[in-house]
């Protein structure tokens, strides 16, 4: 990948920067600025070089959301930041033309145009016509074949932003862990986690599977999981192969409660899950077992919560965050809920690297490349 450090001339040049602007918003206010802060080094680098910086990004999945709350939050870091209610077209072109040297402009949500997710060639060309150079700095979408990820680089000279460089460097490093090493994968849906689990079981000494993802393994072990979330499309052969590997570790106790409950549940062994209740978190003995491994480890990788984080079952995830933060291991974490837990606890600085990607992080580590990164080689 060509880095923005090697762009020959940027003074007064309009540069299209794909930034990670997809942040949580509640009641019109951004509730986490983690990704926005991560976007600043690239933006300020280009500003300092005298470029005219045009930020593009998306928010939400519906295609109706606005980036206005993100703009309001970003102004605290970038005084003088401008906003355009259009993404392409005459209004967007005029806003770019009016941008002064060193100025920064944010365009409206890319996903308001169906051409973004569909990777429409016309939409990609309209975006490319706004600038002379393209910079990819949104690692969180580099696993998507969207117009702003793989389409625009066909029309503009593409460069990697500073965050992209750091993501590739640190995640590549995590694929060569110092031993003893521990990988922790939570969340849900085995089909999306299968490639990374098969990768990590080879290069890590121990691989712990927690959260709803562990339910698929419990079923294959013959344990009842009550009304818990279970994948419907799991590869049984792959599950059995992983279960036979002595490196694999599953929860030793679990928190159960009626599905949909937000109250504290009961702690049970995996063999004693009530038929009318669901597994909603990993239990205290599981955290104790992980603590022993973490304190001995030289490398710890973690992606995905240990419980139904969004519905209040946060205890296991937050306990694990504290455990890893207290260790001396080289620690790499990623995933929305994982990062949210760390941010909530105010311990972000205790981790060696926090990825801005969730699915992108896992895909990169499983495949060593992503569509958005391959597009930068053109």
N, C-alpha and C positions, 0 to 999 in steps of 0.2 A: 504494500500500500504506500502511496505517496502521502507524506505528511504535509500539513499546512505550513510547517516550518520551511518547506522548500518551494513554496509558491514564489516565483521569481519577482512578481510586482503586483502589489495590491492597492497602492495608493489611489484613492478615489474610484476604485473598481467595485461595482456591485457584486457581492458574493452571496449566493443562496446557501444558507446553513440549515440543514435538517437537524433540529434540536429536540431533545426529550422534554416535551411540554405536557405530556399526559400525566397529570398529577391529580390527586383526590380533591374534590370540591364539594363542600356542604354549605347549603344556604348561600350560595354565591361567593363563598370564601375558600381559598386554597387552604387545606388543612395540613399539608406536608410540602415543604419546599426542597426536599432532598434532591430530586432530579434537576430542579431549577438551579440550585447551587452548583451542581456538577457540570452544568452547561456553561457556567461563567468563564472558566479559563479560556476556552476557544473563542468565545465572543469578545472578551477583553483583549486577547492576543490580536485578533483581526482589527479591532477598534484602534489599538495602539499603533498598528501598521498603516492606519489611515484608510482602511476599506470602508465601504458602505455595506453594512451587514443586514441582510434580509432573512429573518427567522421564519421558518415554516415548521409546522408540527400538527399533531392531532390531539384531540381530547375526547374520551368516551368512545362508545361503539355504535351509538344510534345514528350518528351523522347529523344530529340537530344541535349538539352542544356548541357553546361558544368559548373561545379562548380569552374573552374579556377578563374573567377573574384571574387568569394566569398573567395577563398583561398587568393588572393592578398589583399582583404580588411581585412581579419581576421588576417593577419600577423602583422598588426599594434598593435593588442591586444595580440598576442601570438608569440613573437619572437622565431624563431626556428621551427615554424610549418612546417610540411612536407605535400606534396601532392602526391597522387598516381593516375595515369590516368586510373586505373582499379578499379572496385568495388569488384569483387570476383575473384577467380582463383589464379594461381601461382604467378603472379606479386603482387597481393594484399597480399597474405600470406607472401611473401618475405619482403614486405615493413613493415608488422607488426613485423616480426621477427627482423628486423634491428632497430626497434624503441627502443631508450634507456629508462631507467627508468625516469619517469616524462616527457617523450616526447609526442607530440601530432601529429597525422597523420590524414589527411582528404582524404577520398576515393571519387572517382568520382560519379556523379549523379546516385542515385539508379534507377531512372525511365528510364535509358538507357537499363534496363532489363525488359522485359514484365512480368517477374515473380513477380516484386514488386507490381504493381497495381492489378495483378491477384491473389496475395497472394499464389504464387507457393510454394509448400512444398520444392522442391529441391533448389530453390533460397534462401528460409529462412534458410535451413540447411547450404548452402554455406556461408551465412553471419555469422551464429552462429559458424562455424568452425574457424572463425578469432579470437575469443576471449573466455574468460572463464566466463565473467559476462556481462549482458546486462543492460544498463541504459536508460530508456525512459525519454527524456527531451524536446520532440517536441510536445507540447500541440496542436499546430495548425493542426496536422494530426491525433490526437487521435480519431477522429470520423470516420476515414477511416479503413477498414479492409484490410490493405496492409501487405505485408510480413514483413517489418521492424517494423510494429506496433503490429500485433497479431501473426505473424508466428514465429519470432525469440524467443519470450518468452517461447515457447514450448520446446526449446532446451537449453536455458541458464537460470540461476537464474536471475530473473528480479527485478530491483529496480527503484524507482522513483527518478528523478533528482530534484534539488532545484527549478527549474522553474515550474515543474509539481506540486510540493508541494504548491508553492505560488498561482498558478492558482486555484487549488482546494480550498484552504483556502479562498481566496478573493472572488471567485465567489459564494461559499457557503454562505459566509457572505452577499453578495448582494441579496441572496434569502430570507434573513431575514432583510429587510430594516427598518431603523429607520424612523418613520413617522414625517412629511409628506414626501412621496416618489414619485419620478417621473421617469418613464422609457420612453426612446425615441428610437424608432426602425425605421430605414430608409432602404435604399437600394431598392431592387426589389423582385419580385416573392413571392406571398402570400403563395404558397404551402410549401415553405421552412421556412417561418416565422410563419405559423399558430400555431405550437406547443408552441413556446416561447411566442407569444401573448396571447394564452389561459392560459399560466402559469402566466405571469406578470399581467394580468387583475385581477387575484385573490389576489396576494400578494403586488401589488403596488397601491397607491392611485389614480394616474393618469397615463395613458399610451398614449403617443403621437405617431401617425403613420405618417411618412413623406416620402419624396422622391417618387420614382416611385411606391413604395408599396401603398402609399395613393391613387393612381389612381384607384386601384381595389375597394376601398371603395367608392370613388367618383361616379364610375359607378353604384354601388349598390344603391347609394343615388339618382340616376336619373340625375346626372350632366353629361354634355358632357365633354369629355377630349380631343377632337380634334384628333390629330395624336399621342398622348402620348402612351408610353409603357404600356400595360395592360396584365396581366396574362391570359392565355387561359385555365388553368386548376384549377381555384379557386373553392374552396368549398363554394357554395353560402349560404348554411345553416350556415356554420361557420362564414362567413362574416356578415350575418344578426344578428347572436347571439352577435358578438362583437359590431356591430353598436348599438344594443339595450342597451348595457352597458353604464351607465352614466360616467364611468371612462374614456372611450375612447375619444381621442381628435384628430381632423384632422386639416390640414392647413386652415387658414382663408383667406389667399391670396397666389397667386402663380405667378411665373415668367414664361411667355410663349414666344416662338419664333419658327420660322420654324424648323422642325426636322433636325438635322445635323448642325444647326447654332452654331457658337462660339462667336457670338456677344451678347451684352447686350439685354435682352428681355424686354417686357412690364409686369408690375404688374397688375394682374386682380383678381377679386373675383372668387371663384370656380364655380360660376354659369355663368361666362362670358368668358369661354375659347373658342377662335376662332376655327372653324372647321378645318382650314388649318394650325394650329400651335400646338405645343406640350408643355406640362408642363415640365420645365427643372430645376426648383428650387422652394424652398419655399420662400415666400415674407417677407418683413420687419415687417408687422403686426403680422405675425406668430412668428417671432423671439421675438418681444415685448411680446407676450403672453407667450412664453416659458420662457423668462427672469423673468417674475413675478413669475412663478411656481418654477423656479430654485432657486431664491433668498430666497424663503420660505422653500425649501426642506432641509431635513437632509440627504437624500440619492438620488443620481442621477445615473441612469444607461443609457448608450448610446451606440448603435451599428448601424452603417450604415449611409451613407451621406444623406443629405437632397435634393441634386440635382444631375444633370448629371456631377459629379465631374471630371471625366476623360476628358470631353470635354470642360472644362473651366468654368462650372457653379458652382463655388466654394463659392460664397459669403454667401449663407445661412449656409453651413456647417462650414465655418470659423467663421462666426458671432456666431453660437451656441457654438463653441469651446471656444471662448473668454468669452461668458456668463458663461459657466460652470466653466472655469478656475478662474473666478472672485468670485465665490461663496465659502461659507464655508462648503458646503455639502461634505459628503463622496461620491466621484465620481469614478465610474468604467466605462471604455470605452473599445471598441474593434472593430475589423473590419479593413481591409486594408486601405480603403479611409479615415476612421475616424482617424486612427492613423497617416496617411500621412498628414492630415490637421494639426493635433496637432504638429507633428514634423516640418512641414514647418513654423509654427508660432513661434516655439521655446518655447512652453509653457508646455512641457511634465511634468515638475516637479510640475505643478499646480494641477495635478490629483492624486487621492489617489492610483489608480491602473490602469495600462494599460495592457490589455490582449494581448498575442501574437496570439490568435486565433480569427477567424471571425466566420465561421460556427461552429467550435468546441466550441466556447464560448456559442453560442446560443443553441446548442445541449445539452451541459452539463447542462445548467441552466434549460432546459426544461425537461430533463430526469434524472438529478442528477448522471449520469454515462456516460461513453463512452467506445467503444470496446477496445481502447488502455489502458484505466485505468483498465478495468476488466481483461485484460491480465496480469497485474502486480500482481493480487491476486493469481496467480498460484503458 
